[in-house]
Amino acid sequence: MRVLTPVFALLLGALAALPCATAWAQPAGAPARPARISPEQGAAIAAVVNGDVISIGDVDNRARLFALSTGLPVSPDVLERLVPQVRRQLIDERLRLQELQRRGIVVSDKDIADAIAEIEGANGLPRGMLRQRLAFAGVDLRTMIDQLRVQIGWSRLLRGILGRNAEVSPAEVTELEAALRTQVGQPEWRVAEIFVPIGEARQVADAQRFADTIIAQLRAGANFGVVAAQFSQSQTALQGGDLGWVQANQLDPEVLRVVQIMPAGAVSNPIRVPGGLSIVTLRAKRVIGSDNATIASVRQAFFPFTTPLNPAAPTEAQRAMLDRARAAAANARSCEDIERANTAAGGGRPADPGELRVDAIGNPALRDMVANLPPGRASQPLIAEDGIAVLMVCTRETKNLGVPSQRELGQRILSERVELTGRQLMRDLQRRATIDIRS
């Protein structure tokens, strides 16, 4: 079960703005690629974890990836500020990797290749483009591969530890549903989090500085999900930090106190919670049992470009792809037709993006289209830098979302179990570890 694509799709959204590194040409007016540290500096030791070395180069690569994904300038002073927390993250990651090796959990090269291909396909990128765009920013692809390997393996490990408890019974779901119905009329919140761990008292100052850096970038417009995916040390990082809809009894008291008074869209100051600091954003608030919304089921056909579009000078191949998209839109009479067109186009994006809450669609033009396009009628081609999409609304109906579905409740129960198991195991690994941090 792989759940990483949404996370790295968010990251790729930040990378997509970078020019392709083919031929290493520097576009006119583009900022210079940040200088790398020397091989001698990169080979120096940053930390030793149970005998395994983490190099200065490893820390530098991960700091660059974080700076890139959040919009921070990749400058020496910025990278230096990130070092303490990046090093701590890599130490915890190495502990996880060692535990995976000890338990014989293997994440194969094919697993990694499939994950990267899935990421590229979901974003309409040709094979290999991810490596090029990372390289342009001075980031070694191995940095992402290492992160993927640990995240895939750690998720498998935790579910293996849970064993039969990884299966949520219908009785457990029914019990939670009944408890939720007793809270009808009470508020609940859609919250996302970034968890910055603090293992020892001497780490407090570094964690606080790092949290302040994160918050400054979030308030300047950095994508919360991207930052959570890169640096949150909670299992919710796999979903971009999203906790989903939560009630008062599911939140730490200090987090609840902040969430109750913050406006939607705001980012909190660091909140001290057991084990570290929590940074939260409030995405929405509602009353349990009362949340009527228009839900649309849509299908999309995506026709990819092999090179980024220059609107002033489209290539012949791009013009031909537009003709294909127009023909598909003209000939489509059903959502099944759109699915077939998507398969034929080979763009790598899923035909069914899942149900959409219309008022939550961020792009105003797309929101209006999904709200008003008659079901069964294909849209005009929607042209972007990486390709062309044709949409069709299959169904559109008003639903009461105030009480979660049984599937959502089951996922909530499992997520809480996985998170608790993961934190307990990490505490054990940290307590038993021999860690030498070099200055």
C-alpha positions in Angstrom: 0.0 0.0 0.0 1.7 3.2 -1.2 0.4 6.5 0.1 3.3 8.8 -0.9 2.2 10.2 -4.2 0.0 13.0 -2.7 3.0 14.2 -0.6 5.5 14.3 -3.4 3.0 15.6 -5.9 2.8 18.6 -3.6 6.6 18.9 -3.6 6.7 18.5 -7.4 4.3 21.5 -7.7 7.2 23.6 -6.3 9.7 22.0 -8.6 7.5 22.4 -11.6 8.3 26.1 -11.7 11.9 25.4 -12.2 13.3 25.2 -15.8 14.3 21.9 -17.2 18.0 21.2 -16.8 18.5 19.6 -20.2 21.8 20.7 -21.6 22.3 22.7 -18.5 21.3 25.9 -20.2 20.8 28.9 -18.0 17.6 30.7 -19.0 17.9 34.4 -19.6 17.0 36.3 -16.5 16.8 33.2 -14.3 18.6 33.2 -11.0 21.9 31.3 -11.0 21.9 27.8 -9.7 23.1 27.9 -6.0 26.7 26.9 -5.6 27.3 23.5 -4.1 29.6 22.7 -1.2 33.0 21.2 -2.1 33.4 17.4 -2.2 35.8 17.7 0.7 33.2 19.5 2.8 30.5 17.1 1.7 32.4 14.1 2.8 32.9 15.4 6.4 30.9 13.8 9.1 27.8 15.5 10.5 26.6 12.7 12.8 27.2 9.0 13.5 24.1 6.9 14.3 24.8 3.4 15.7 28.0 3.4 13.6 26.3 4.7 10.4 27.7 8.0 9.1 25.5 11.0 8.0 27.7 13.3 6.0 27.7 17.1 5.7 26.7 16.4 2.0 23.6 14.5 3.2 22.5 17.4 5.4 23.2 20.0 2.6 21.1 18.1 0.1 18.1 17.7 2.4 18.4 21.4 3.4 18.4 22.4 -0.3 15.3 20.2 -0.9 13.5 21.9 2.0 14.5 25.4 0.9 13.4 24.7 -2.6 10.0 23.3 -1.7 9.2 26.2 0.6 10.5 29.1 -1.5 13.4 29.9 0.8 16.5 31.3 -1.0 19.1 28.5 -1.3 21.8 30.7 0.1 24.6 29.7 2.5 23.1 31.6 5.5 19.6 30.1 5.0 21.1 26.6 4.6 23.1 27.1 7.8 20.0 28.0 9.8 18.4 24.8 8.6 21.3 22.5 9.6 20.4 21.6 13.2 16.8 20.4 12.4 17.7 18.8 9.1 20.5 16.9 10.9 18.0 15.8 13.6 15.5 14.6 10.9 18.2 12.6 9.1 19.2 11.0 12.4 15.6 9.9 13.0 15.4 8.7 9.4 18.6 6.7 9.8 17.1 5.1 13.0 14.0 4.1 11.0 16.1 2.7 8.2 18.2 0.6 10.6 15.0 -0.8 12.2 13.7 -1.7 8.8 17.0 -3.5 8.0 16.9 -5.3 11.4 13.4 -6.5 10.7 14.2 -7.6 7.2 11.7 -5.1 5.5 13.0 -4.4 2.0 11.9 -1.5 -0.2 13.1 -2.6 -3.6 14.5 -0.4 -6.3 11.4 -1.2 -8.3 9.3 0.2 -5.4 11.2 3.4 -5.6 11.1 3.5 -9.4 7.4 2.9 -9.4 6.9 5.7 -6.8 8.9 8.2 -8.9 7.2 7.2 -12.1 3.8 7.6 -10.3 4.8 11.1 -9.1 6.0 12.1 -12.6 2.9 10.6 -14.2 0.5 12.3 -11.8 2.0 15.6 -12.7 2.2 15.1 -16.5 6.0 15.0 -16.5 8.0 12.8 -18.9 10.1 10.1 -17.4 13.4 11.5 -16.0 12.2 15.0 -15.7 12.1 14.9 -11.9 15.8 14.1 -11.8 16.6 17.0 -14.1 14.5 19.6 -12.2 16.1 18.5 -8.9 19.6 18.7 -10.5 18.9 22.2 -11.7 18.3 23.2 -8.1 21.5 21.5 -6.9 19.6 18.6 -5.2 20.8 15.0 -5.7 17.9 12.7 -6.6 19.2 10.3 -4.0 17.9 12.7 -1.3 14.4 12.1 -2.5 15.0 8.3 -3.0 16.3 8.0 0.6 13.2 9.7 1.9 10.9 7.6 -0.2 12.6 4.4 0.8 12.2 5.1 4.5 8.6 6.4 4.3 7.4 3.4 2.3 9.2 1.0 4.5 8.2 2.7 7.8 4.5 2.6 6.7 4.8 -1.1 6.0 6.6 -1.7 9.3 3.9 0.0 11.4 1.1 -1.9 9.8 3.0 -5.1 10.3 3.5 -4.3 14.0 -0.2 -3.6 14.3 -1.0 -6.9 12.8 -4.7 -7.7 13.3 -5.2 -4.3 14.8 -4.6 -2.8 11.3 -8.0 -4.1 10.4 -10.7 -1.9 11.8 -13.8 -3.9 12.7 -17.4 -2.8 11.8 -18.2 -2.8 15.5 -15.4 -0.3 16.2 -16.7 2.0 13.4 -20.3 1.7 14.6 -19.2 2.6 18.1 -17.3 5.7 16.9 -20.2 6.7 14.7 -22.6 6.4 17.7 -20.3 8.5 19.8 -20.0 11.2 17.1 -23.8 11.4 16.8 -24.0 12.3 20.5 -21.9 15.4 19.6 -24.3 16.7 16.9 -24.4 20.5 17.2 -20.9 20.7 18.6 -18.1 22.4 16.6 -15.3 20.4 14.8 -12.3 21.6 12.9 -10.4 20.7 9.7 -6.8 20.9 10.9 -3.3 20.2 9.4 -0.2 20.0 11.5 3.6 20.1 11.3 5.2 18.3 14.3 8.8 19.2 15.2 10.1 16.7 17.7 12.2 17.6 20.8 14.0 14.6 22.2 16.1 16.4 24.8 16.1 19.7 26.6 19.2 20.9 24.7 17.2 20.6 21.4 14.5 23.2 22.4 16.3 26.3 21.1 17.1 24.7 17.7 13.6 23.3 17.4 12.1 26.8 18.2 14.3 28.5 15.6 13.4 26.0 13.0 9.7 26.3 13.8 10.0 30.1 13.5 11.6 29.7 10.1 8.8 27.4 8.9 6.1 29.7 10.2 7.7 32.7 8.4 7.6 30.9 5.1 4.1 29.6 5.6 2.8 33.1 6.3 4.7 34.3 3.2 2.7 31.8 1.1 4.6 28.5 1.2 2.4 25.4 0.7 1.6 23.9 4.2 1.3 20.4 2.7 4.7 20.6 1.1 6.4 21.8 4.3 4.6 19.1 6.3 5.6 16.4 3.8 9.3 17.4 4.1 9.7 18.1 7.8 6.8 17.0 10.0 7.8 14.0 12.1 4.2 12.8 12.4 2.7 10.0 10.3 0.3 12.7 9.0 3.3 14.0 6.9 2.3 11.3 4.4 -0.9 13.3 3.8 0.7 16.7 3.8 0.0 17.1 7.6 -3.8 16.8 7.2 -5.6 15.5 10.3 -9.0 15.7 8.7 -12.1 16.8 10.7 -11.4 16.5 14.4 -13.4 17.1 17.5 -12.3 18.8 20.8 -11.5 15.5 22.5 -9.1 14.5 19.6 -6.8 17.6 20.0 -4.1 18.3 22.5 -5.6 20.9 25.0 -3.1 23.6 24.0 -3.8 23.0 20.3 -7.5 23.1 20.9 -7.2 26.4 22.8 -5.5 27.9 19.7 -7.8 26.3 17.1 -10.9 27.6 18.9 -9.9 31.2 18.3 -7.9 31.2 15.1 -9.5 32.2 11.8 -9.6 29.8 8.8 -6.4 29.9 6.8 -4.3 31.2 9.7 -1.0 29.5 10.8 -0.3 29.2 14.5 2.8 30.1 16.5 4.7 27.1 17.8 2.6 25.2 20.3 4.4 23.1 22.9 2.9 19.6 23.0 4.1 16.3 24.4 7.3 15.3 22.6 7.9 18.6 20.7 6.3 21.5 18.9 3.2 21.6 16.8 2.4 24.1 14.1 -1.2 24.0 12.9 -3.3 25.6 10.3 -7.1 25.8 10.4 -8.6 24.9 7.1 -12.3 25.0 8.0 -14.8 24.9 10.9 -18.2 23.4 10.9 -21.0 22.1 13.2 -21.2 18.3 13.5 -24.2 17.0 11.7 -24.8 20.1 9.6 -22.5 20.8 6.6 -24.4 20.8 3.4 -22.2 21.1 0.3 -22.3 20.5 -3.5 -20.3 17.4 -4.4 -19.3 16.7 -8.0 -18.0 13.5 -9.5 -15.8 14.3 -12.5 -13.6 12.6 -15.1 -10.6 14.1 -16.9 -8.6 13.3 -19.9 -5.0 14.7 -19.9 -3.0 15.2 -23.1 0.6 15.8 -22.0 3.2 18.0 -23.7 6.7 16.6 -24.1 8.2 20.0 -23.6 6.9 23.0 -21.6 4.5 25.3 -23.5 5.6 28.7 -24.6 2.2 30.3 -25.3 3.7 32.7 -27.8 5.4 30.0 -29.8 3.7 26.5 -29.4 5.4 23.7 -31.2 3.8 21.6 -33.9 3.5 18.7 -31.5 1.7 20.9 -29.0 -0.7 22.2 -31.7 -1.4 18.5 -32.7 -2.1 17.7 -29.1 -4.6 20.5 -28.9 -6.3 19.1 -32.0 -6.5 15.7 -30.2 -8.0 17.3 -27.1 -10.6 19.2 -29.1 -11.6 16.1 -31.0 -11.9 14.1 -27.7 -14.1 16.9 -26.2 -16.3 17.0 -29.3 -16.8 13.2 -29.4 -17.3 12.5 -25.7 -20.9 11.7 -24.7 -20.2 10.1 -21.3 -17.7 9.9 -18.5 -16.7 6.5 -19.9 -15.7 8.3 -23.1 -13.5 10.6 -21.2 -11.9 7.7 -19.3 -11.1 6.0 -22.7 -9.7 9.3 -24.0 -7.5 9.6 -21.0 -6.1 6.1 -21.4 -5.5 6.7 -25.1 -3.7 10.0 -24.4 -1.2 8.2 -22.0 -0.8 11.3 -19.9 -0.3 9.3 -16.6 -3.0 11.2 -14.7 -5.9 9.3 -13.1 -9.2 9.8 -15.0 -11.1 9.9 -11.7 -9.6 12.5 -9.3 -12.2 11.5 -6.7 -15.3 13.4 -5.5 -14.8 17.2 -5.3 -16.4 19.6 -2.9 -17.2 22.4 -5.3 -16.8 25.3 -2.9 -13.4 24.0 -1.8 -11.9 24.1 -5.3 -9.1 26.7 -5.0 -9.0 27.9 -8.7 -11.9 30.2 -9.3 -12.3 29.4 -13.0 -12.2 25.7 -12.4 -14.6 26.0 -9.5 -17.1 27.9 -11.7 -16.7 25.3 -14.4 -17.3 22.3 -12.1 -20.3 24.2 -10.6 -22.0 25.1 -13.9 -20.9 22.6 -16.6 -23.9 20.5 -17.4 -23.3 16.8 -16.5 -22.4 14.7 -19.5 -21.0 17.7 -21.5 -17.2 17.9 -22.0 -15.4 21.1 -21.3 -13.4 23.1 -23.7 -9.7 22.1 -23.6 -7.9 23.6 -20.6 -4.3 24.5 -21.5 -1.4 24.5 -19.1 2.3 24.5 -19.4 2.6 20.8 -19.2 -0.4 19.7 -21.2 -4.1 20.0 -21.9 -7.1 18.7 -19.9 -10.7 18.0 -20.9 -13.2 17.7 -18.0 -16.7 16.3 -17.7 -19.0 16.4 -14.7 -20.6 13.0 -14.2 -22.8 13.9 -11.2 -23.4 16.9 -9.0 -25.5 16.7 -5.8 -25.9 18.3 -2.4 -24.8 16.2 0.5 -24.7 16.6 4.3 -21.0 16.1 5.2 -21.5 16.8 8.9 -21.3 13.1 9.8 -18.4 11.2 8.2 -18.9 8.0 6.3 -18.1 4.7 7.8 -15.1 4.5 5.5 -13.8 7.8 6.8 -14.3 6.8 10.4 -12.4 3.5 9.8 -9.5 5.5 8.3 -9.5 7.8 11.3 -9.3 4.9 13.8 -6.4 3.3 11.8 -4.5 6.6 11.5 -4.6 7.1 15.2 -3.3 3.6 15.8 -0.5 4.0 13.3 0.5 7.4 14.7 0.6 6.1 18.3 2.6 3.0 17.3 5.0 5.1 15.3 5.7 7.6 18.1 6.2 4.8 20.7 8.6 2.9 18.4 10.6 6.1 17.7 11.0 6.8 21.4 12.3 3.3 21.9 14.8 3.6 19.0 16.0 7.0 20.2 16.5 5.8 23.8 18.6 2.8 22.8 20.6 4.5 20.1 24.2 5.6 20.3 24.4 9.0 18.5 27.5 11.2 18.0 26.7 14.6 16.6 29.7 16.5 15.3 29.9 20.3 15.3 
